[in-house]
């Protein structure tokens, strides 16, 4: 009904969209220390200010709600549709080659930079869709509200704050995953385990280990230092572990210690099979070394048994399971710190609809307890919206209309703002088959995908609000 008008409007909007994305990507919006008006630090606050400034420049009504979220509205009617995007980003990490993380670059039909795909590009597409609807002048009976968050990557306290004060809309989607429709998000648990021991004097011994940056990123790098073994002592074992795991090792002699650096491939913890875990490779190597007997060596051996390299399904923990809608449970060992006196670590498990506390969390807790670890954590429920709801069917119908591709509902191990929102789904902005390098170096988004998304979102706003 509206497609011809929408296509005509967007014929010359690409430069505006690209500029908007680059303005947002240029801001380092990694979480920082809270400050007045900036509950998640100055970076997310600056990105929010810029997005709201952009909305104002485009003639949209925008407001900042105490630095937690920003809201952009088409009118003052009751909300019929919420669009949920976030402006905070994960840490840039290492290994960027196309550009620096916060120096956006346009090349080969793509925009490169941290947040280009997750989730600043989609936020700009939503703003452009709302601008289009407003300037087309089609009368609306209800409001579409874009909610711009600042804490999605670190717990979503922003969106919880908002919905503690404002009602849900009848329909909600978040363009923070991919197309077609993501109507199922796995549940999960991210427990903390620890153990302590007295300082061990007997050599050879592990002095320290550092692995992982964030709970939801499979480590691409990890390092450790051993005392009492030379590089020549360690290298034969390292070659064996590399042959078995693909994790590479380098060595240095620093301050009387042999420092071992492991190099794998980082990935999002929701899809651990897409990476190669440097941390589990390093633990496997340490377990192969002739370290002196003691609680540290025993703890490493237990971790190597409970969370072995390449076991992304939780078989060793005894929690492997799967069902047809959400697929298999996954496990990613993502954080570990070891010192002279103990260790603390975490893993990230994403669980399907059949998972319960009895067959997941409690089983893992018992397995760790048998090896003497303390273990604590909570298990979150999955999110599922039935595929046959009118809202989901509208999204699928418009997706097929604009892309010519089959519309279907999918599940994800990732999480978005819609978790816990009745009827909420993730929708956009990446078409199937394209790798955005999510949370990795050289994150990127295709400009054609953002333009398509903006057109699609404009039509859906009109479907629900006109």
C-alpha positions as CSV (number, residue, x, y, z in Angstrom):
1,X,0.0,0.0,0.0
2,X,2.8,2.4,0.9
3,X,5.8,0.8,-0.8
4,X,5.8,3.1,-3.9
5,X,5.9,6.2,-1.7
6,X,8.6,4.7,0.6
7,X,10.8,3.7,-2.3
8,X,10.5,7.2,-3.9
9,X,11.4,8.9,-0.6
10,X,14.5,6.7,0.0
11,X,15.9,7.2,-3.5
12,X,18.3,9.9,-2.3
13,X,18.7,9.2,1.4
14,X,21.8,7.0,1.5
15,X,24.3,9.7,2.1
16,X,22.3,11.0,5.0
17,X,22.1,7.5,6.6
18,X,25.9,6.9,6.1
19,X,26.7,10.2,7.7
20,X,24.4,9.5,10.6
21,X,26.0,6.1,11.3
22,X,29.5,7.5,11.1
23,X,28.7,10.3,13.5
24,X,27.6,7.7,16.1
25,X,30.4,5.2,15.4
26,X,33.0,7.9,16.0
27,X,32.0,8.0,19.7
28,X,33.7,5.6,22.0
29,X,30.6,4.5,24.0
30,X,32.1,1.6,26.0
31,X,30.6,1.5,29.5
32,X,32.5,3.7,32.0
33,X,32.2,5.0,35.6
34,X,28.8,6.5,36.4
35,X,28.4,10.3,36.8
36,X,25.4,12.7,37.2
37,X,23.3,12.3,34.0
38,X,25.5,9.5,32.8
39,X,24.6,6.4,34.8
40,X,26.8,4.2,32.5
41,X,29.7,6.5,32.0
42,X,30.5,9.4,29.7
43,X,30.8,7.4,26.5
44,X,27.3,6.0,26.3
45,X,26.0,9.4,27.5
46,X,27.8,11.1,24.6
47,X,26.5,8.7,22.1
48,X,23.0,9.2,23.4
49,X,23.4,13.0,23.2
50,X,24.5,12.7,19.6
51,X,21.7,10.4,18.6
52,X,19.1,12.8,20.1
53,X,20.8,15.8,18.4
54,X,20.5,13.9,15.1
55,X,16.8,13.2,15.8
56,X,16.3,16.9,16.4
57,X,18.1,17.9,13.2
58,X,15.7,15.6,11.4
59,X,12.7,17.3,12.9
60,X,11.8,14.5,15.3
61,X,10.7,15.0,18.9
62,X,13.4,13.6,21.2
63,X,14.0,13.6,25.0
64,X,16.7,12.3,27.3
65,X,15.4,10.4,30.3
66,X,18.0,11.0,33.0
67,X,20.7,9.5,30.9
68,X,19.3,6.0,31.0
69,X,17.5,6.1,27.6
70,X,16.5,8.5,25.0
71,X,13.1,8.5,23.4
72,X,12.1,9.7,19.9
73,X,8.4,10.0,19.1
74,X,6.3,10.7,16.0
75,X,3.4,12.2,17.9
76,X,1.7,12.4,21.3
77,X,-0.8,9.5,20.7
78,X,-0.6,6.3,22.7
79,X,2.3,4.1,21.7
80,X,1.4,1.3,19.2
81,X,5.0,0.3,18.5
82,X,8.3,0.4,20.3
83,X,11.7,0.1,18.5
84,X,14.5,-0.7,20.9
85,X,18.1,0.1,20.0
86,X,21.3,0.6,22.0
87,X,24.2,3.0,21.6
88,X,26.7,1.4,24.0
89,X,29.3,-0.9,22.5
90,X,31.6,-3.7,23.6
91,X,35.3,-2.9,24.1
92,X,37.1,-2.6,20.8
93,X,39.7,-5.3,21.5
94,X,42.8,-5.9,19.3
95,X,43.3,-7.0,15.7
96,X,41.7,-4.2,13.7
97,X,43.1,-3.9,10.2
98,X,40.6,-1.9,8.0
99,X,40.4,1.1,10.4
100,X,40.6,2.0,14.0
101,X,37.5,1.1,16.1
102,X,36.2,4.6,16.5
103,X,37.3,6.0,13.2
104,X,34.5,4.9,10.9
105,X,35.4,4.0,7.4
106,X,33.2,3.5,4.3
107,X,34.6,0.9,1.9
108,X,33.2,-1.7,-0.5
109,X,29.6,-0.8,0.3
110,X,30.1,-1.2,4.0
111,X,30.7,0.9,7.1
112,X,33.5,-0.3,9.4
113,X,33.8,0.6,13.1
114,X,32.8,-0.6,16.5
115,X,29.0,-0.3,16.8
116,X,28.4,-0.1,13.0
117,X,26.3,-3.2,13.2
118,X,25.8,-3.5,16.9
119,X,23.7,-1.3,17.3
120,X,24.4,2.2,16.0
121,X,23.8,1.4,12.4
122,X,20.3,-0.1,13.1
123,X,19.6,2.9,15.4
124,X,20.3,5.3,12.5
125,X,18.1,3.2,10.2
126,X,15.2,3.5,12.7
127,X,15.7,7.2,13.0
128,X,15.6,7.5,9.2
129,X,12.5,5.4,9.0
130,X,10.8,7.7,11.4
131,X,11.9,10.7,9.5
132,X,10.5,9.2,6.3
133,X,7.1,8.5,7.9
134,X,6.9,12.0,9.3
135,X,7.9,13.7,6.0
136,X,5.6,11.5,3.9
137,X,2.8,13.2,5.9
138,X,0.6,10.1,6.1
139,X,-1.9,10.6,9.0
140,X,-1.2,8.4,12.1
141,X,-3.6,7.2,14.7
142,X,-0.9,6.0,17.1
143,X,2.7,6.7,18.1
144,X,5.9,4.9,17.2
145,X,8.5,5.4,19.9
146,X,12.2,4.7,19.4
147,X,13.9,3.9,22.7
148,X,17.7,4.4,22.6
149,X,19.5,2.6,25.4
150,X,22.9,2.9,26.9
151,X,23.5,-0.4,28.8
152,X,22.5,-3.3,26.6
153,X,26.1,-4.8,26.5
154,X,26.5,-4.7,30.2
155,X,23.2,-5.9,31.7
156,X,20.3,-3.9,30.2
157,X,19.7,-1.9,33.4
158,X,18.7,1.0,31.2
159,X,15.7,-0.8,29.6
160,X,14.7,-2.2,33.0
161,X,14.8,1.3,34.4
162,X,12.5,2.5,31.5
163,X,9.9,-0.2,31.8
164,X,9.7,0.2,35.6
165,X,8.3,3.6,34.8
166,X,6.5,3.2,31.4
167,X,4.1,0.6,30.0
168,X,5.0,-1.8,27.2
169,X,3.6,-1.1,23.8
170,X,1.3,-3.6,22.0
171,X,4.1,-4.4,19.6
172,X,7.9,-4.3,20.1
173,X,10.9,-5.2,18.0
174,X,14.7,-4.7,18.4
175,X,16.9,-4.5,15.3
176,X,19.8,-6.0,17.2
177,X,20.1,-9.5,15.7
178,X,19.3,-10.2,12.1
179,X,16.6,-11.0,9.6
180,X,14.1,-12.5,9.3
181,X,12.4,-12.6,12.7
182,X,14.2,-13.9,15.9
183,X,11.2,-14.9,18.1
184,X,13.2,-17.2,20.5
185,X,16.2,-16.2,22.6
186,X,17.8,-18.8,24.7
187,X,18.0,-18.5,28.4
188,X,21.3,-18.8,30.2
189,X,23.5,-18.7,33.2
190,X,26.9,-17.2,33.8
191,X,28.1,-18.5,37.1
192,X,31.1,-17.5,39.1
193,X,33.4,-20.3,40.5
194,X,36.4,-19.9,42.7
195,X,39.0,-21.7,44.9
196,X,41.7,-20.5,47.2
197,X,44.9,-22.1,48.5
198,X,48.1,-21.3,50.4
199,X,51.1,-20.0,48.5
200,X,53.0,-23.0,47.0
201,X,56.8,-22.8,47.1
202,X,57.6,-26.1,45.3
203,X,58.7,-25.7,41.6
204,X,57.7,-25.8,38.8
205,X,54.6,-23.8,39.6
206,X,52.1,-21.5,37.9
207,X,52.5,-17.9,39.1
208,X,49.6,-16.3,37.3
209,X,47.1,-16.7,34.5
210,X,44.9,-14.1,32.8
211,X,42.2,-15.1,30.3
212,X,39.2,-13.3,28.9
213,X,37.9,-9.8,28.5
214,X,34.2,-10.1,29.0
215,X,31.8,-12.8,30.1
216,X,30.1,-12.9,26.7
217,X,33.3,-13.0,24.5
218,X,35.1,-16.3,23.8
219,X,38.7,-15.4,24.5
220,X,41.0,-15.1,21.5
221,X,44.0,-14.5,23.7
222,X,45.2,-15.7,27.1
223,X,48.5,-15.6,29.0
224,X,50.2,-17.3,31.9
225,X,53.6,-17.3,33.6
226,X,55.3,-20.4,35.0
227,X,58.3,-20.6,37.3
228,X,60.8,-23.4,37.2
229,X,60.4,-24.3,33.5
230,X,62.3,-22.9,30.6
231,X,60.9,-22.1,27.2
232,X,62.6,-25.2,25.9
233,X,60.8,-27.3,28.6
234,X,57.4,-25.9,27.5
235,X,57.7,-25.9,23.7
236,X,57.3,-29.6,23.0
237,X,54.1,-29.7,25.0
238,X,52.9,-26.6,23.3
239,X,53.5,-28.1,19.9
240,X,51.3,-31.1,20.9
241,X,48.5,-28.9,22.2
242,X,48.6,-26.7,19.0
243,X,48.3,-29.8,16.9
244,X,45.3,-30.9,18.8
245,X,43.5,-27.6,19.3
246,X,44.8,-25.1,16.7
247,X,45.7,-22.6,19.5
248,X,49.1,-21.1,18.9
249,X,51.6,-20.2,21.6
250,X,54.5,-17.8,21.9
251,X,57.0,-17.6,24.8
252,X,59.2,-15.0,26.5
253,X,61.5,-14.9,29.5
254,X,60.4,-12.1,31.8
255,X,61.6,-11.5,35.3
256,X,62.7,-15.0,35.9
257,X,59.4,-16.5,34.6
258,X,58.5,-18.2,31.4
259,X,55.5,-16.2,30.0
260,X,53.2,-18.2,27.7
261,X,50.8,-16.3,25.4
262,X,48.0,-18.2,23.7
263,X,46.4,-17.1,20.5
264,X,43.1,-18.5,19.3
265,X,40.1,-16.7,17.7
266,X,37.6,-14.7,19.6
267,X,33.8,-15.0,19.0
268,X,30.6,-14.1,20.7
269,X,29.9,-16.5,23.6
270,X,26.5,-17.3,22.1
271,X,28.2,-18.9,19.2
272,X,31.4,-20.4,20.6
273,X,31.8,-22.8,17.8
274,X,32.7,-19.8,15.6
275,X,35.9,-19.2,17.5
276,X,38.8,-21.0,19.0
277,X,39.2,-20.6,22.7
278,X,42.7,-19.5,23.7
279,X,41.9,-19.9,27.4
280,X,40.9,-23.5,27.2
281,X,43.9,-24.2,25.0
282,X,46.2,-22.5,27.6
283,X,44.7,-24.6,30.4
284,X,45.2,-27.7,28.4
285,X,48.9,-26.8,27.9
286,X,49.4,-26.1,31.6
287,X,47.9,-29.4,32.5
288,X,50.4,-31.1,30.1
289,X,53.4,-29.5,31.9
290,X,55.2,-31.2,34.8
291,X,54.0,-28.7,37.4
292,X,54.6,-29.7,41.0
293,X,51.7,-31.4,42.8
294,X,49.4,-29.1,44.7
295,X,46.0,-27.5,44.8
296,X,46.7,-25.2,41.8
297,X,47.6,-28.1,39.5
298,X,44.6,-30.0,40.8
299,X,42.3,-27.1,40.1
300,X,43.6,-26.6,36.6
301,X,43.1,-30.3,35.9
302,X,39.5,-30.1,37.2
303,X,38.8,-27.2,34.8
304,X,40.4,-29.0,32.0
305,X,38.0,-31.9,32.7
306,X,34.9,-29.9,33.3
307,X,35.3,-27.3,30.5
308,X,37.7,-29.0,28.0
309,X,38.8,-27.4,24.8
310,X,36.3,-27.8,22.0
311,X,33.4,-28.9,24.2
312,X,30.9,-26.2,23.4
313,X,27.8,-28.4,24.2
314,X,28.4,-29.0,27.9
315,X,28.9,-32.7,27.6
316,X,31.7,-32.9,30.2
317,X,29.6,-30.9,32.6
318,X,26.7,-33.3,32.1
319,X,24.3,-30.6,30.9
320,X,24.2,-31.2,27.1
321,X,20.6,-31.0,25.7
322,X,18.7,-29.7,22.7
323,X,15.2,-29.1,21.4
324,X,13.9,-28.2,17.9
325,X,12.9,-24.5,18.5
326,X,16.0,-23.1,20.2
327,X,18.5,-25.8,19.3
328,X,21.4,-27.0,21.6
329,X,22.7,-25.7,24.8
330,X,26.1,-24.1,24.5
331,X,28.9,-23.5,26.9
332,X,31.8,-21.0,26.6
333,X,34.6,-20.8,29.2
334,X,35.3,-17.1,29.0
335,X,37.0,-15.7,32.1
336,X,39.7,-17.0,34.4
337,X,42.2,-15.3,36.7
338,X,44.8,-17.3,38.7
339,X,47.2,-16.0,41.3
340,X,49.5,-17.5,43.9
341,X,46.6,-17.9,46.2
342,X,43.6,-19.0,44.2
343,X,41.5,-18.6,41.1
344,X,38.2,-17.1,40.0
345,X,36.5,-17.9,36.7
346,X,33.2,-17.8,34.8
347,X,31.6,-19.5,31.9
348,X,28.7,-18.4,29.7
349,X,26.0,-21.0,28.9
350,X,23.0,-20.4,26.6
351,X,20.2,-22.8,27.2
352,X,17.2,-24.0,25.1
353,X,13.5,-24.1,26.0
354,X,13.8,-27.5,27.6
355,X,16.4,-26.3,30.1
356,X,15.5,-26.1,33.8
357,X,17.5,-25.3,37.0
358,X,17.4,-29.0,37.8
359,X,18.9,-30.2,34.5
360,X,21.4,-27.3,34.0
361,X,22.4,-25.0,36.8
362,X,22.2,-27.5,39.7
363,X,24.0,-30.2,37.6
364,X,26.9,-27.8,36.9
365,X,27.0,-26.6,40.5
366,X,27.3,-30.2,41.7
367,X,30.0,-31.0,39.2
368,X,32.1,-28.1,40.4
369,X,31.5,-28.8,44.0
370,X,32.8,-32.3,43.6
371,X,36.2,-30.8,42.7
372,X,36.1,-28.3,45.7
373,X,35.1,-25.1,43.9
374,X,32.6,-22.6,45.3
375,X,30.0,-21.9,42.7
376,X,27.2,-19.3,42.5
377,X,24.9,-18.0,39.8
378,X,21.3,-17.7,38.6
379,X,19.6,-19.2,35.5
380,X,17.6,-16.9,33.3
381,X,14.5,-18.2,31.4
382,X,14.4,-18.2,27.6
383,X,12.2,-15.7,25.7
384,X,9.7,-17.0,23.2
385,X,7.0,-15.2,21.2
386,X,4.7,-17.5,19.1
387,X,5.3,-17.3,15.3
388,X,1.5,-17.0,14.6
389,X,0.9,-13.7,16.3
390,X,-0.5,-11.0,14.0
391,X,2.5,-8.8,14.7
392,X,5.1,-11.4,13.8
393,X,3.1,-12.3,10.7
394,X,3.1,-8.7,9.6
395,X,6.9,-8.5,10.0
396,X,7.4,-11.7,8.0
397,X,5.0,-10.5,5.3
398,X,6.8,-7.2,4.9
399,X,10.2,-8.9,5.0
400,X,9.2,-11.1,2.1
401,X,7.7,-8.1,0.2
402,X,10.9,-6.0,0.4
403,X,13.5,-8.7,0.1
404,X,12.0,-11.4,-2.0
405,X,13.4,-13.9,0.5
406,X,11.5,-16.5,2.6
407,X,10.3,-15.1,5.9
408,X,10.6,-17.4,8.9
409,X,11.1,-17.3,12.6
410,X,14.5,-18.3,14.0
411,X,16.1,-18.7,17.4
412,X,19.3,-17.2,18.8
413,X,21.8,-17.8,21.6
414,X,22.2,-14.0,21.9
415,X,20.1,-11.7,23.9
416,X,18.4,-8.5,23.1
417,X,16.3,-5.8,24.8
418,X,13.1,-7.7,24.0
419,X,13.8,-10.5,26.5
420,X,10.9,-10.5,28.9
421,X,8.8,-8.0,26.9
422,X,5.5,-9.6,26.0
423,X,5.3,-10.3,22.3
424,X,8.7,-8.8,21.6
425,X,11.0,-10.1,18.8
426,X,14.3,-9.1,17.2
427,X,14.0,-8.0,13.6
428,X,17.0,-6.8,11.5
429,X,19.2,-5.4,10.4
430,X,21.5,-8.0,8.7
431,X,20.3,-10.2,5.8
432,X,21.1,-13.9,6.1
433,X,24.6,-15.1,5.1
434,X,26.6,-11.9,5.9
435,X,29.3,-11.9,8.6
436,X,29.3,-8.5,10.5
437,X,32.3,-9.5,12.6
438,X,30.0,-9.0,15.6
439,X,32.0,-8.0,18.8
440,X,35.2,-8.7,16.9
441,X,37.8,-6.6,15.0
442,X,36.7,-4.8,11.8
443,X,33.0,-4.9,12.8
444,X,31.0,-3.9,9.7
445,X,27.6,-3.3,8.3
446,X,26.4,-3.3,4.7
447,X,24.9,0.0,3.7
448,X,22.4,-1.7,1.5
449,X,21.1,-3.7,4.5
450,X,20.6,-0.6,6.5
451,X,18.8,1.1,3.6
452,X,16.5,-1.9,3.2
453,X,15.9,-2.0,6.9
454,X,14.9,1.7,7.0
455,X,12.4,1.2,4.2
456,X,11.0,-1.9,5.8
457,X,10.7,-0.3,9.2
458,X,9.0,2.7,7.7
459,X,6.3,0.4,6.2
460,X,5.9,-1.4,9.5
461,X,5.4,1.8,11.4
462,X,2.7,2.7,8.9
463,X,1.1,-0.7,9.2
464,X,0.8,-0.4,13.0
465,X,0.3,3.3,13.5
466,X,-1.6,4.7,10.5
